[in-house]
């Protein structure tokens, strides 16, 4: 559930004013590396790629 919310925020965020770390923290992920690993496992892409790819 938290990964889904973070994913939605990453897709909607402006990469010039947002960061993966800030979005992960907002969703309760205290360790950025663990967040990135879990995110990559679920979405098959690093969270930074989602942040920097506008859809």
C-alpha distance matrix in Angstrom:
0.0 3.8 5.5 5.1 6.4 8.7 9.9 10.9 12.6 14.3 15.6 16.9 18.3 22.0 22.6 25.7 24.3 20.8 19.7 17.0 17.6 17.4 14.1 12.6 14.3 13.2 9.5 11.2 12.1 15.8 17.0 17.0 18.2 15.6 12.9 15.1 15.7 12.1 11.6 15.0 14.4 11.6 13.3 16.8 17.6 17.7 15.6 19.1 20.1 17.3 18.4 22.0 21.8 22.2 21.3
3.8 0.0 3.8 5.4 5.1 6.1 8.5 9.9 10.6 12.1 14.2 15.4 16.1 19.6 19.9 22.9 21.3 17.6 16.4 13.7 14.0 13.7 10.7 8.9 10.5 9.6 5.9 7.7 8.6 12.3 13.7 13.6 15.4 13.1 10.1 12.7 13.9 10.8 10.2 13.9 14.1 11.9 13.2 16.6 16.7 15.9 13.4 16.6 18.2 15.7 16.2 19.9 20.4 21.0 20.7
5.5 3.8 0.0 3.8 5.4 5.0 5.9 8.6 9.8 10.2 12.2 14.2 14.9 18.3 18.2 21.5 20.4 16.8 15.2 12.1 13.1 13.6 10.4 8.5 11.3 11.1 7.8 9.8 9.2 13.0 13.3 12.4 13.6 11.6 8.3 10.0 11.1 8.1 6.7 10.3 10.7 8.4 9.5 12.8 12.9 12.4 10.2 13.8 15.0 12.6 13.7 17.2 17.5 18.5 18.2
5.1 5.4 3.8 0.0 3.8 5.5 5.0 6.3 8.7 9.9 10.7 12.5 14.2 17.8 18.3 21.7 20.7 17.3 16.5 13.8 15.5 15.4 11.8 11.0 13.8 12.7 9.7 12.4 12.6 16.3 17.0 15.8 17.1 15.2 11.9 13.0 14.2 11.2 9.1 12.2 12.6 9.5 9.7 13.5 13.7 13.9 11.7 15.0 15.5 12.4 13.7 17.2 16.8 17.2 16.2
6.4 5.1 5.4 3.8 0.0 3.8 5.4 5.2 6.3 8.6 10.0 10.7 12.0 15.8 16.7 19.8 18.3 15.0 14.7 12.6 14.0 13.1 9.4 9.5 11.7 9.8 7.2 10.6 11.6 15.2 16.5 15.4 17.5 16.1 12.5 14.0 15.9 13.3 11.2 14.6 15.6 12.8 12.7 16.3 15.8 15.3 12.3 15.1 16.2 12.9 13.2 16.8 16.9 16.8 16.3
8.7 6.1 5.0 5.5 3.8 0.0 3.8 5.4 5.0 6.0 8.6 9.8 10.2 13.7 13.9 17.0 15.7 12.2 11.3 8.9 10.4 10.0 6.3 6.3 9.3 8.2 6.3 9.6 9.6 13.0 13.8 12.2 14.3 13.5 9.7 10.8 13.3 11.4 8.9 12.3 14.0 12.0 11.5 14.6 13.5 12.3 9.0 11.6 13.2 10.4 10.3 14.0 14.7 15.3 15.5
9.9 8.5 5.9 5.0 5.4 3.8 0.0 3.8 5.4 5.1 6.2 8.7 9.9 13.3 13.4 17.0 16.5 13.2 12.4 10.0 12.5 12.6 9.0 9.3 12.7 11.9 10.0 13.2 12.6 16.0 16.2 14.0 15.4 14.7 11.0 11.0 13.2 11.4 8.1 10.7 12.6 10.1 8.7 12.0 10.9 10.6 7.7 10.5 11.0 7.7 8.7 12.2 12.0 12.7 12.4
10.9 9.9 8.6 6.3 5.2 5.4 3.8 0.0 3.8 5.5 5.2 6.3 8.6 12.2 13.4 16.8 16.0 13.2 13.5 12.0 14.5 13.7 10.0 11.4 14.2 12.4 11.1 14.7 15.0 18.4 19.1 17.0 18.9 18.2 14.5 14.7 17.0 15.1 11.9 14.4 16.2 13.4 11.8 15.1 14.0 13.9 10.8 12.9 13.1 9.4 9.7 13.0 12.4 11.9 11.2
12.6 10.6 9.8 8.7 6.3 5.0 5.4 3.8 0.0 3.8 5.4 5.1 5.8 9.5 10.9 13.9 12.6 9.7 10.4 9.5 11.9 10.5 7.0 9.3 11.7 9.8 9.5 13.2 13.7 16.6 17.5 15.4 17.8 17.7 13.9 14.3 17.3 15.9 12.8 15.5 17.7 15.5 14.0 17.0 15.2 14.1 10.5 11.8 12.9 9.6 8.5 11.9 12.4 11.9 12.3
14.3 12.1 10.2 9.9 8.6 6.0 5.1 5.5 3.8 0.0 3.8 5.5 5.2 8.3 8.4 11.9 11.5 8.5 8.4 7.2 10.5 10.1 7.1 9.1 12.2 11.3 11.2 14.4 13.9 16.5 16.7 13.9 15.9 16.3 12.7 12.1 15.2 14.5 11.1 13.1 15.9 14.2 12.1 14.5 12.1 10.8 7.3 8.2 9.2 6.1 4.8 8.4 9.2 9.6 10.7
15.6 14.2 12.2 10.7 10.0 8.6 6.2 5.2 5.4 3.8 0.0 3.8 5.8 8.5 9.4 12.9 13.2 10.9 11.6 10.8 14.2 13.8 10.8 12.8 15.9 14.7 14.3 17.7 17.3 20.2 20.3 17.4 19.0 19.4 15.8 14.8 17.5 16.6 13.0 14.4 17.1 15.0 12.2 14.6 12.5 12.2 9.3 10.0 9.5 5.9 5.7 8.2 7.5 6.9 7.1
16.9 15.4 14.2 12.5 10.7 9.8 8.7 6.3 5.1 5.5 3.8 0.0 3.8 6.8 9.1 12.0 11.6 10.0 11.8 12.0 15.0 13.7 10.9 13.7 16.1 14.2 14.6 18.2 18.5 21.1 21.8 19.1 21.3 21.7 18.0 17.5 20.6 19.6 16.1 17.9 20.5 18.3 15.9 18.4 16.2 15.6 12.4 12.6 12.6 9.4 7.8 10.1 9.8 8.0 8.4
18.3 16.1 14.9 14.2 12.0 10.2 9.9 8.6 5.8 5.2 5.8 3.8 0.0 3.8 6.0 8.7 7.9 6.3 8.5 9.6 12.4 10.9 8.9 12.2 14.3 12.8 13.9 17.2 17.3 19.4 20.0 17.2 19.7 20.7 17.1 16.6 20.0 19.6 16.3 18.1 21.1 19.4 17.1 19.3 16.6 15.1 11.7 11.1 12.0 9.5 6.6 8.8 10.0 8.9 10.8
22.0 19.6 18.3 17.8 15.8 13.7 13.3 12.2 9.5 8.3 8.5 6.8 3.8 0.0 3.8 5.4 5.6 5.8 8.7 10.9 13.6 12.2 11.3 14.7 16.5 15.4 17.0 20.1 19.9 21.5 21.9 18.8 21.2 22.7 19.5 18.5 22.0 22.1 18.8 20.2 23.5 22.2 19.6 21.2 18.1 16.5 13.4 11.7 12.5 10.9 7.5 8.1 9.9 8.8 11.5
22.6 19.9 18.2 18.3 16.7 13.9 13.4 13.4 10.9 8.4 9.4 9.1 6.0 3.8 0.0 3.8 5.6 5.2 6.7 8.9 11.8 11.4 11.1 13.9 15.9 15.7 17.3 19.9 19.0 20.3 20.1 16.7 18.8 20.7 17.8 16.3 19.9 20.6 17.4 18.3 21.8 21.2 18.6 19.6 16.2 14.1 11.4 8.9 10.0 9.5 5.8 5.7 8.7 9.1 12.4
25.7 22.9 21.5 21.7 19.8 17.0 17.0 16.8 13.9 11.9 12.9 12.0 8.7 5.4 3.8 0.0 3.8 6.0 8.1 11.3 13.4 12.6 13.2 16.2 17.6 17.4 19.6 22.0 21.2 22.0 21.9 18.7 20.9 23.2 20.5 19.2 22.9 23.8 20.8 21.7 25.3 24.8 22.3 23.2 19.7 17.3 14.8 11.9 13.3 13.3 9.6 8.9 11.9 12.0 15.5
24.3 21.3 20.4 20.7 18.3 15.7 16.5 16.0 12.6 11.5 13.2 11.6 7.9 5.6 5.6 3.8 0.0 3.8 7.0 10.5 12.0 10.2 11.1 14.5 15.2 14.6 17.3 19.6 19.3 20.0 20.5 17.8 20.5 22.6 19.8 19.1 22.9 23.5 20.7 22.2 25.7 25.0 22.8 24.2 20.9 18.4 15.3 13.1 15.2 14.5 10.7 11.2 14.2 13.9 17.0
20.8 17.6 16.8 17.3 15.0 12.2 13.2 13.2 9.7 8.5 10.9 10.0 6.3 5.8 5.2 6.0 3.8 0.0 3.8 7.0 8.6 6.9 7.4 10.7 11.8 11.4 13.8 16.1 15.7 16.6 17.1 14.3 17.2 19.0 16.0 15.6 19.4 19.8 17.1 18.9 22.2 21.5 19.7 21.2 18.1 15.5 12.1 10.5 13.0 12.0 8.4 10.1 13.0 13.3 16.0
19.7 16.4 15.2 16.5 14.7 11.3 12.4 13.5 10.4 8.4 11.6 11.8 8.5 8.7 6.7 8.1 7.0 3.8 0.0 3.8 5.3 5.3 6.3 8.5 9.9 10.7 12.7 14.5 13.2 14.0 13.9 10.8 13.6 15.6 13.0 12.3 16.1 16.9 14.6 16.2 19.6 19.4 17.8 19.1 15.9 12.8 9.7 8.1 11.4 11.0 7.8 9.8 13.1 14.4 17.1
17.0 13.7 12.1 13.8 12.6 8.9 10.0 12.0 9.5 7.2 10.8 12.0 9.6 10.9 8.9 11.3 10.5 7.0 3.8 0.0 3.8 5.5 5.2 6.0 8.5 9.9 10.8 12.4 10.6 11.8 11.3 8.0 10.5 12.2 9.3 8.7 12.5 13.2 10.9 12.7 15.9 15.8 14.6 15.9 13.0 9.8 6.6 6.2 9.8 9.3 7.2 10.0 12.8 14.6 16.8
17.6 14.0 13.1 15.5 14.0 10.4 12.5 14.5 11.9 10.5 14.2 15.0 12.4 13.6 11.8 13.4 12.0 8.6 5.3 3.8 0.0 3.8 5.5 5.1 6.1 8.6 10.0 10.6 8.6 8.8 8.6 5.9 9.3 11.1 8.9 9.3 12.9 13.7 12.4 14.5 17.3 17.6 17.0 18.3 15.8 12.4 9.6 9.5 13.2 13.0 11.0 13.6 16.6 18.3 20.5
17.4 13.7 13.6 15.4 13.1 10.0 12.6 13.7 10.5 10.1 13.8 13.7 10.9 12.2 11.4 12.6 10.2 6.9 5.3 5.5 3.8 0.0 3.8 5.5 5.1 6.1 8.8 9.9 9.4 9.9 11.0 9.2 12.8 14.0 11.4 12.4 16.0 16.1 14.6 17.1 19.9 19.5 18.9 20.7 18.2 15.1 11.8 11.8 15.2 14.2 11.7 14.5 17.3 18.3 20.4
14.1 10.7 10.4 11.8 9.4 6.3 9.0 10.0 7.0 7.1 10.8 10.9 8.9 11.3 11.1 13.2 11.1 7.4 6.3 5.2 5.5 3.8 0.0 3.8 5.4 5.1 6.5 8.9 8.7 10.6 11.7 9.8 13.1 13.6 10.3 11.4 14.8 14.3 12.3 15.1 17.7 16.7 16.0 18.3 16.1 13.6 9.9 10.8 13.7 11.9 9.9 13.3 15.4 16.2 17.7
12.6 8.9 8.5 11.0 9.5 6.3 9.3 11.4 9.3 9.1 12.8 13.7 12.2 14.7 13.9 16.2 14.5 10.7 8.5 6.0 5.1 5.5 3.8 0.0 3.8 5.4 5.2 6.5 5.2 7.5 8.4 6.9 10.1 10.0 6.8 8.8 11.9 11.2 10.0 13.1 15.3 14.7 14.8 16.9 15.2 12.6 9.4 11.1 14.2 12.8 11.6 15.1 17.1 18.4 19.7
14.3 10.5 11.3 13.8 11.7 9.3 12.7 14.2 11.7 12.2 15.9 16.1 14.3 16.5 15.9 17.6 15.2 11.8 9.9 8.5 6.1 5.1 5.4 3.8 0.0 3.8 5.3 5.0 4.9 5.8 8.1 8.0 11.6 11.6 9.3 11.7 14.6 14.0 13.4 16.6 18.5 18.1 18.4 20.6 18.9 16.1 13.1 14.3 17.6 16.4 14.8 18.1 20.4 21.5 22.9
13.2 9.6 11.1 12.7 9.8 8.2 11.9 12.4 9.8 11.3 14.7 14.2 12.8 15.4 15.7 17.4 14.6 11.4 10.7 9.9 8.6 6.1 5.1 5.4 3.8 0.0 3.8 5.5 7.4 9.1 11.8 11.5 15.0 14.7 11.8 14.2 17.1 15.9 14.8 18.2 20.0 18.8 19.0 21.7 20.1 17.7 14.3 15.6 18.5 16.6 14.8 18.3 20.2 20.6 21.8
9.5 5.9 7.8 9.7 7.2 6.3 10.0 11.1 9.5 11.2 14.3 14.6 13.9 17.0 17.3 19.6 17.3 13.8 12.7 10.8 10.0 8.8 6.5 5.2 5.3 3.8 0.0 3.8 5.9 8.9 11.3 11.2 14.2 13.0 10.0 12.8 15.1 13.2 12.4 16.1 17.3 15.9 16.6 19.5 18.5 16.6 13.4 15.6 18.2 16.0 15.1 18.8 20.2 20.8 21.4
11.2 7.7 9.8 12.4 10.6 9.6 13.2 14.7 13.2 14.4 17.7 18.2 17.2 20.1 19.9 22.0 19.6 16.1 14.5 12.4 10.6 9.9 8.9 6.5 5.0 5.5 3.8 0.0 3.8 6.1 9.1 10.3 13.2 11.7 9.6 13.0 15.0 13.3 13.5 17.1 18.0 17.1 18.4 21.0 20.2 18.0 15.2 17.5 20.3 18.6 17.8 21.4 23.1 24.0 24.8
12.1 8.6 9.2 12.6 11.6 9.6 12.6 15.0 13.7 13.9 17.3 18.5 17.3 19.9 19.0 21.2 19.3 15.7 13.2 10.6 8.6 9.4 8.7 5.2 4.9 7.4 5.9 3.8 0.0 3.8 5.7 6.8 9.4 8.0 6.2 9.7 11.5 10.4 11.0 14.3 15.3 15.2 16.5 18.5 17.6 15.2 12.9 15.1 18.1 17.0 16.5 19.9 21.8 23.2 24.3
15.8 12.3 13.0 16.3 15.2 13.0 16.0 18.4 16.6 16.5 20.2 21.1 19.4 21.5 20.3 22.0 20.0 16.6 14.0 11.8 8.8 9.9 10.6 7.5 5.8 9.1 8.9 6.1 3.8 0.0 3.8 6.4 9.1 8.5 8.1 11.2 13.0 12.8 13.7 16.5 17.8 18.2 19.5 21.1 19.9 17.1 15.1 16.7 20.0 19.4 18.5 21.6 24.0 25.7 27.1
17.0 13.7 13.3 17.0 16.5 13.8 16.2 19.1 17.5 16.7 20.3 21.8 20.0 21.9 20.1 21.9 20.5 17.1 13.9 11.3 8.6 11.0 11.7 8.4 8.1 11.8 11.3 9.1 5.7 3.8 0.0 3.8 5.6 5.5 6.3 8.7 10.2 10.9 12.2 14.3 15.7 16.8 18.1 19.1 17.9 14.9 13.5 15.0 18.3 18.4 17.8 20.6 23.0 25.2 26.7
17.0 13.6 12.4 15.8 15.4 12.2 14.0 17.0 15.4 13.9 17.4 19.1 17.2 18.8 16.7 18.7 17.8 14.3 10.8 8.0 5.9 9.2 9.8 6.9 8.0 11.5 11.2 10.3 6.8 6.4 3.8 0.0 3.8 5.5 5.0 6.1 8.6 9.9 10.3 12.0 14.2 15.3 15.9 16.6 14.9 11.6 10.2 11.3 14.7 15.0 14.4 16.9 19.4 21.8 23.5
18.2 15.4 13.6 17.1 17.5 14.3 15.4 18.9 17.8 15.9 19.0 21.3 19.7 21.2 18.8 20.9 20.5 17.2 13.6 10.5 9.3 12.8 13.1 10.1 11.6 15.0 14.2 13.2 9.4 9.1 5.6 3.8 0.0 3.8 5.4 5.1 6.2 8.7 9.8 10.5 12.3 14.4 15.2 15.2 13.8 10.7 10.6 11.9 14.8 15.7 15.8 17.9 20.2 23.0 24.6
15.6 13.1 11.6 15.2 16.1 13.5 14.7 18.2 17.7 16.3 19.4 21.7 20.7 22.7 20.7 23.2 22.6 19.0 15.6 12.2 11.1 14.0 13.6 10.0 11.6 14.7 13.0 11.7 8.0 8.5 5.5 5.5 3.8 0.0 3.8 5.4 5.1 6.2 8.4 9.8 10.6 12.4 14.1 14.6 14.0 11.6 11.5 13.8 16.3 16.5 17.1 19.7 21.5 24.0 25.2
12.9 10.1 8.3 11.9 12.5 9.7 11.0 14.5 13.9 12.7 15.8 18.0 17.1 19.5 17.8 20.5 19.8 16.0 13.0 9.3 8.9 11.4 10.3 6.8 9.3 11.8 10.0 9.6 6.2 8.1 6.3 5.0 5.4 3.8 0.0 3.8 5.5 5.3 5.9 8.5 9.9 10.7 11.8 13.1 12.2 9.8 8.7 11.4 13.9 13.5 14.0 17.0 18.6 20.8 21.8
15.1 12.7 10.0 13.0 14.0 10.8 11.0 14.7 14.3 12.1 14.8 17.5 16.6 18.5 16.3 19.2 19.1 15.6 12.3 8.7 9.3 12.4 11.4 8.8 11.7 14.2 12.8 13.0 9.7 11.2 8.7 6.1 5.1 5.4 3.8 0.0 3.8 5.5 5.0 6.0 8.5 9.9 10.2 10.6 9.1 6.4 6.2 8.6 10.9 11.3 12.2 14.6 16.2 18.9 20.1
15.7 13.9 11.1 14.2 15.9 13.3 13.2 17.0 17.3 15.2 17.5 20.6 20.0 22.0 19.9 22.9 22.9 19.4 16.1 12.5 12.9 16.0 14.8 11.9 14.6 17.1 15.1 15.0 11.5 13.0 10.2 8.6 6.2 5.1 5.5 3.8 0.0 3.8 5.4 5.2 6.2 8.7 10.0 9.7 9.5 7.9 9.1 11.7 13.2 13.8 15.3 17.5 18.6 21.5 22.3
12.1 10.8 8.1 11.2 13.3 11.4 11.4 15.1 15.9 14.5 16.6 19.6 19.6 22.1 20.6 23.8 23.5 19.8 16.9 13.2 13.7 16.1 14.3 11.2 14.0 15.9 13.2 13.3 10.4 12.8 10.9 9.9 8.7 6.2 5.3 5.5 3.8 0.0 3.8 5.5 5.1 6.3 8.6 9.6 10.2 9.4 9.7 13.1 14.4 13.9 15.7 18.4 19.1 21.5 21.8
11.6 10.2 6.7 9.1 11.2 8.9 8.1 11.9 12.8 11.1 13.0 16.1 16.3 18.8 17.4 20.8 20.7 17.1 14.6 10.9 12.4 14.6 12.3 10.0 13.4 14.8 12.4 13.5 11.0 13.7 12.2 10.3 9.8 8.4 5.9 5.0 5.4 3.8 0.0 3.8 5.4 5.3 5.9 7.6 7.5 6.8 6.5 10.2 11.1 10.2 12.2 15.0 15.4 17.7 18.0
15.0 13.9 10.3 12.2 14.6 12.3 10.7 14.4 15.5 13.1 14.4 17.9 18.1 20.2 18.3 21.7 22.2 18.9 16.2 12.7 14.5 17.1 15.1 13.1 16.6 18.2 16.1 17.1 14.3 16.5 14.3 12.0 10.5 9.8 8.5 6.0 5.2 5.5 3.8 0.0 3.8 5.5 5.3 4.8 4.9 5.0 6.9 10.0 10.1 10.3 12.9 14.8 15.0 17.9 18.2
14.4 14.1 10.7 12.6 15.6 14.0 12.6 16.2 17.7 15.9 17.1 20.5 21.1 23.5 21.8 25.3 25.7 22.2 19.6 15.9 17.3 19.9 17.7 15.3 18.5 20.0 17.3 18.0 15.3 17.8 15.7 14.2 12.3 10.6 9.9 8.5 6.2 5.1 5.4 3.8 0.0 3.8 5.9 5.6 7.8 8.8 10.5 13.8 13.7 13.6 16.3 18.4 18.2 20.8 20.7
11.6 11.9 8.4 9.5 12.8 12.0 10.1 13.4 15.5 14.2 15.0 18.3 19.4 22.2 21.2 24.8 25.0 21.5 19.4 15.8 17.6 19.5 16.7 14.7 18.1 18.8 15.9 17.1 15.2 18.2 16.8 15.3 14.4 12.4 10.7 9.9 8.7 6.3 5.3 5.5 3.8 0.0 3.8 5.9 8.3 9.8 10.5 14.1 13.8 12.6 15.5 17.9 17.3 19.3 18.6
13.3 13.2 9.5 9.7 12.7 11.5 8.7 11.8 14.0 12.1 12.2 15.9 17.1 19.6 18.6 22.3 22.8 19.7 17.8 14.6 17.0 18.9 16.0 14.8 18.4 19.0 16.6 18.4 16.5 19.5 18.1 15.9 15.2 14.1 11.8 10.2 10.0 8.6 5.9 5.3 5.9 3.8 0.0 3.8 5.5 7.8 8.5 11.8 10.7 9.4 12.7 14.8 13.7 15.8 15.1
16.8 16.6 12.8 13.5 16.3 14.6 12.0 15.1 17.0 14.5 14.6 18.4 19.3 21.2 19.6 23.2 24.2 21.2 19.1 15.9 18.3 20.7 18.3 16.9 20.6 21.7 19.5 21.0 18.5 21.1 19.1 16.6 15.2 14.6 13.1 10.6 9.7 9.6 7.6 4.8 5.6 5.9 3.8 0.0 3.8 7.0 9.4 11.9 10.4 10.4 13.9 15.2 14.2 16.9 16.6
17.6 16.7 12.9 13.7 15.8 13.5 10.9 14.0 15.2 12.1 12.5 16.2 16.6 18.1 16.2 19.7 20.9 18.1 15.9 13.0 15.8 18.2 16.1 15.2 18.9 20.1 18.5 20.2 17.6 19.9 17.9 14.9 13.8 14.0 12.2 9.1 9.5 10.2 7.5 4.9 7.8 8.3 5.5 3.8 0.0 3.8 6.4 8.4 6.7 7.4 10.7 11.6 11.1 14.2 14.6
17.7 15.9 12.4 13.9 15.3 12.3 10.6 13.9 14.1 10.8 12.2 15.6 15.1 16.5 14.1 17.3 18.4 15.5 12.8 9.8 12.4 15.1 13.6 12.6 16.1 17.7 16.6 18.0 15.2 17.1 14.9 11.6 10.7 11.6 9.8 6.4 7.9 9.4 6.8 5.0 8.8 9.8 7.8 7.0 3.8 0.0 3.8 5.4 5.5 6.9 9.1 10.3 11.1 14.4 15.6
15.6 13.4 10.2 11.7 12.3 9.0 7.7 10.8 10.5 7.3 9.3 12.4 11.7 13.4 11.4 14.8 15.3 12.1 9.7 6.6 9.6 11.8 9.9 9.4 13.1 14.3 13.4 15.2 12.9 15.1 13.5 10.2 10.6 11.5 8.7 6.2 9.1 9.7 6.5 6.9 10.5 10.5 8.5 9.4 6.4 3.8 0.0 3.8 5.4 5.1 6.3 8.8 10.0 12.7 14.1
19.1 16.6 13.8 15.0 15.1 11.6 10.5 12.9 11.8 8.2 10.0 12.6 11.1 11.7 8.9 11.9 13.1 10.5 8.1 6.2 9.5 11.8 10.8 11.1 14.3 15.6 15.6 17.5 15.1 16.7 15.0 11.3 11.9 13.8 11.4 8.6 11.7 13.1 10.2 10.0 13.8 14.1 11.8 11.9 8.4 5.4 3.8 0.0 3.8 5.4 5.0 6.2 8.5 11.6 13.9
20.1 18.2 15.0 15.5 16.2 13.2 11.0 13.1 12.9 9.2 9.5 12.6 12.0 12.5 10.0 13.3 15.2 13.0 11.4 9.8 13.2 15.2 13.7 14.2 17.6 18.5 18.2 20.3 18.1 20.0 18.3 14.7 14.8 16.3 13.9 10.9 13.2 14.4 11.1 10.1 13.7 13.8 10.7 10.4 6.7 5.5 5.4 3.8 0.0 3.8 5.4 5.2 6.0 9.6 11.5
17.3 15.7 12.6 12.4 12.9 10.4 7.7 9.4 9.6 6.1 5.9 9.4 9.5 10.9 9.5 13.3 14.5 12.0 11.0 9.3 13.0 14.2 11.9 12.8 16.4 16.6 16.0 18.6 17.0 19.4 18.4 15.0 15.7 16.5 13.5 11.3 13.8 13.9 10.2 10.3 13.6 12.6 9.4 10.4 7.4 6.9 5.1 5.4 3.8 0.0 3.8 5.5 5.2 7.8 9.0
18.4 16.2 13.7 13.7 13.2 10.3 8.7 9.7 8.5 4.8 5.7 7.8 6.6 7.5 5.8 9.6 10.7 8.4 7.8 7.2 11.0 11.7 9.9 11.6 14.8 14.8 15.1 17.8 16.5 18.5 17.8 14.4 15.8 17.1 14.0 12.2 15.3 15.7 12.2 12.9 16.3 15.5 12.7 13.9 10.7 9.1 6.3 5.0 5.4 3.8 0.0 3.8 5.7 7.5 9.9
22.0 19.9 17.2 17.2 16.8 14.0 12.2 13.0 11.9 8.4 8.2 10.1 8.8 8.1 5.7 8.9 11.2 10.1 9.8 10.0 13.6 14.5 13.3 15.1 18.1 18.3 18.8 21.4 19.9 21.6 20.6 16.9 17.9 19.7 17.0 14.6 17.5 18.4 15.0 14.8 18.4 17.9 14.8 15.2 11.6 10.3 8.8 6.2 5.2 5.5 3.8 0.0 3.8 6.3 9.6
21.8 20.4 17.5 16.8 16.9 14.7 12.0 12.4 12.4 9.2 7.5 9.8 10.0 9.9 8.7 11.9 14.2 13.0 13.1 12.8 16.6 17.3 15.4 17.1 20.4 20.2 20.2 23.1 21.8 24.0 23.0 19.4 20.2 21.5 18.6 16.2 18.6 19.1 15.4 15.0 18.2 17.3 13.7 14.2 11.1 11.1 10.0 8.5 6.0 5.2 5.7 3.8 0.0 3.8 6.4
22.2 21.0 18.5 17.2 16.8 15.3 12.7 11.9 11.9 9.6 6.9 8.0 8.9 8.8 9.1 12.0 13.9 13.3 14.4 14.6 18.3 18.3 16.2 18.4 21.5 20.6 20.8 24.0 23.2 25.7 25.2 21.8 23.0 24.0 20.8 18.9 21.5 21.5 17.7 17.9 20.8 19.3 15.8 16.9 14.2 14.4 12.7 11.6 9.6 7.8 7.5 6.3 3.8 0.0 3.8
21.3 20.7 18.2 16.2 16.3 15.5 12.4 11.2 12.3 10.7 7.1 8.4 10.8 11.5 12.4 15.5 17.0 16.0 17.1 16.8 20.5 20.4 17.7 19.7 22.9 21.8 21.4 24.8 24.3 27.1 26.7 23.5 24.6 25.2 21.8 20.1 22.3 21.8 18.0 18.2 20.7 18.6 15.1 16.6 14.6 15.6 14.1 13.9 11.5 9.0 9.9 9.6 6.4 3.8 0.0
